[in-house]
Amino acid sequence: MSRKLRLGIPKGSLQDATIALFERAGWRIFANGRSYFPGIDDPDIECMLIRAQEMARYVNHGALDAGLTGNDWVTESGLAVETIASLTYSKQSRQKVRWVLAVPEDSPYQRAEDLAGKIIATELVEATRRYFAGKNIPVQVDFSWGATEVKPPVLADAIVEVTETGSSLRANRLRIIETVLESETQLIANCAAWADPWKKEKISNIAMMLKGAIDAQGQVGLMMNVRSVDLAAVLAVLPALNSPTISTLSDSEWAAVNTIIDERTVRDVIPRLKAAHATGIVEYPLNKIVL
């Protein structure tokens, strides 16, 4: 019987972004909305949809060999897991999210110290308690089951809530006064699974391909032909990820140049390359960059 790696995929806000990331990395995951056991086109992997908040628990207990979740929930759990890779992506962007301390716009509170003796509502209870304890500020931290933004000022004096852009907080007339914690998605592993050579190699390969897919986002490849006499001028234009690859063509007076650049700069770079006498310029998409 073949071995299987039990992999947790975060259910909820990260689910679609995670499945899309796996597809760019080379794995297709098939989730139909009803089953908690989506299919995957890899016979060595079994997937299970688990809420990010619970992922560290099931990985720690060994029900899962590995899983993806935010380091906020790993920190909140206080459980021992192996952190294999940090993967900076979220529901809306490729940036870290923030857990912020927020208060009503018209409240007098300006700093965390102003909330001494007050009630803080949050889903991230333990991390919030540690945050205030580290500042020696006595507060009451209440667990919030959701709709946290609507609780101040009637049900709480302030909240600690996760945000990517702050738009939801502003829509609920809340003002951010401090950042409690920054978080990004991580690939974590069970300690015993990480000690198993077969599982460690499989998890490491998944991490490498996921990171490669993330690193390729927003990047494109450029290749072109350049006369040797124009090569220095062309290279001066290129903002390369690494040094461009330069290959001599059959005609020794010409060279082929291949490089990777930020997609946002292409519209400015290509006209400058043309002006520097590069020819046959081809832009091509990238799926993965493995450094």
N, C-alpha and C positions, 0 to 999 in steps of 0.2 A: 504493500500500500504506500502510495507516495506521501511525502510529508507536506504539511500545510502551514502557512504563516497566517495567523489570525490577525486581521488588520481592522482597526476601528476607524470609520469615516465619520466626521462630525455631522450630526443631524441638526438641521435648523439653518441659521443664517449663513453658516460657512459651507453648507452642503454643496450647493451648485458651484461655488468657486473652487471647491476642492475637487469635485468630479471633473471640472474643466481643466484644472491643473494636471490631474492624472492623465487626461487625454493628450495634452500637449507633451507630457513626459513619455507617452507610449502605451498607456494602459486605458482601455475603455471599460468604464464601470456602468452597469445598467441598473438604475433604480426606478421602480415603477410607482412609487408613492405609497404603496400598501405594505410591502414587505420590508422588514428590517434587515434582510440579508440580500443585498444587491449582488448581481452577478458581476464577474470580471473576467476579461479574456486572458487570464493567467492561471493555469491549473495548479500553481503552487500557492495561490492566495485565496483565502476566504474572507470576505468583507462582512462587516456588521455596522449598521448605523447606530451610533451612540451619541447622546448629547455631549457637547464639549465639556459641560460642567462635570460630567461623570466619567470622562475618559480616563483620567489619571487613576481613579479608583479601580477600574476594571483592568487596566494595564498593570497596576501594582499587584493586584490579586492574582494575575495570570490568566484571567478569562480571555484576555487579548494579549498577543505577543507585542503589538505595537499599535500606535494610533496617532491621530493628529488632533491637537487641541491648542488652546492659547496658554502661554506661560502664566497668565493670570490665574487660570483654573488649576494649574499644577501648584502654583504658590498657595492658592487658597486651600487645596487639599492637604498640604503638608506631608504628602506621601512620597516615598522614595521610588523614583523611576529614572531611567537613563535618558538624557536629552541627546538626541542624535543629530538633529539639524534644526536651525532656525529658518523658517520659511516666511518671509515677510509678504504676506498677502492677506486680504480680508474681504468682506462682502462687497465693498465698493471700490477698493483701491489696492495699491501695492505699498501701502504705508502701515506703520504701526498704529494700533488704536490706543486710546487713552482712557483710563478710569479717572474721572475728575470729580472734585468736590464742587457742588453747585448749590446756589441759594436763589431764592426769588429775587428778581431784578430790583424790587423796591425795598429789600431788607437792609438792615444796617450792617450786616456782616461783611467784612472785607478780608479777613484772614481766618485760617483754621483756629487760631487762638480765640477768636470772638465767639466760637461755638462751644466753649466750655459749659458743661452741664446741659447741653442741648441734645435733641434726638436726631440721629442720622439714619436714614433709610437706604438700604442697599442690598443687592444680591451677593455682593462680595464682602461678606461679613467679617471673616477672620482677617483678611488683608487690611480692611478698614480699621479694625480694632488695633492691629499692629501699627498701622500708620499713626493713629492718634496717640497710642501708648508711647511710640517713639518720640513724640513731641510733648509728652507729659500733659496731655489735654484730656480731662475726664469727660467722656461723652457716653450716651446710650446708643448703641448700634442695633437697629432692628432689621431683621431679615425682610426683604421685600419680595413678594411673589410675582411682581410684574407691575407695569404701569407706574414705575417709580417716579417718573417726571411729574405726575399729578399730585403727589403727596404733600409737598410743601405748599403753603405754610400750615395747613390744617392738621395733617397727620405726621408731619416731621418738620424740623427746622431747616434741614439741608439733606442733600442726597449725595451718594457716590455712585456715578453711573458711567457706563462705557459710551464712548463717542468716537466717530471717525471725523466728522466735519463740524459738529456742534449745532447743526441745523435743528435737530429735534429739541434740544435744550432751549434754543432761542425761541422756537415755536411755542414752547410752554412757559415762556417768560422767565427763564432761569439764566443765571449768570455764573460763569465758571470763576472760581477764585483760586483753586490750586489743582495741580495734577498729582494724583495719588500713586498711579502706577501706569507704566507703558507696557503694552503687551503685543506680541506677535505670535503667529501660529508656529508650533514646534512639532516635529516628529519625535515621539517619545517611545521608549521600549521597556518591556519588563526586564528586570535585572537578570533573571535566569535565562530568558530568551536571548539576551545580548551576549551571554556567556556561551551559548550554543553556536558552534562554528557555522553550521548551515544557515540558521536563522540570522545570525549576525551578518553574513555575506548578503543574504536576501534583503535585509533591512538597509544595509549600507548602499546597496545598488539602487533601491528605491529612493533613498535620500539623495544620492548623486544625480539621478535623473530628474527628480523634482526640483532640485536647486538649479540644474541646467536649464529647465523649462522656465523658471522664474528669471534667471539671469538673461535669457533670450528675449524676454518681453521688452518691447520698446526699442529693440536693436534690429538692424538690418545689415546684410552683407553688401559690399560694393566690389565689383571687379571691373578692370579697365585695362586698356593697352596704352603704353606710354613710350615715346621715343627716349632713348637714353639721355639725350641732351636736355630733355624736359623733366626728367625724373625728380630732380631736387625740388623744382617748383611745385610739382604735383604732390610730393610727400609733405611739403610745407602746408598744404591745404587740409590734409587729413587729420582729424582728431581721433586717432585710433585707440581701440580697446587695448591692444598690444601693438608691437611693431608690425607694420603691414608685411604681408608675404610678397616677396618680389621674385619672379621667375623669369629667366632669360628665354626668349622665344627663338624660333629657328633662324630668324633674322636677328643677328646679334645687335643691331641698332635699336631693337625694340625690347620692352619688358612687359610682363603682365603683373599687375598689382592687385592684390586681394586684401580686403580689410573689413572691419566691423565698426559701425558707427551708430550713434543714437538716431532713431528714426526721425525725431523732431528736427534734426539738423540737415536732413537730406535736401530739402528744398533750397537751402542756402549753399550747401557744399557742392552739389552737382554743377550748377552754373560756374562756380569758381574752378572746379576741375576742368570743365570745358575750356574756360579761359586760359588755363595753364597748359592746354593742348593735349589733355587726355582724350582718348577716343574709345569707341565701343564700350561705353559705360553701361554696366548692367547692375540694377538693384535687385536683390532677392531676399525673401523672408527667411527668418531663422526659427526653428522649433526649440533648439537647445544649444546652450553654450556650456561646455564642460571644461573647466579650467584645471 
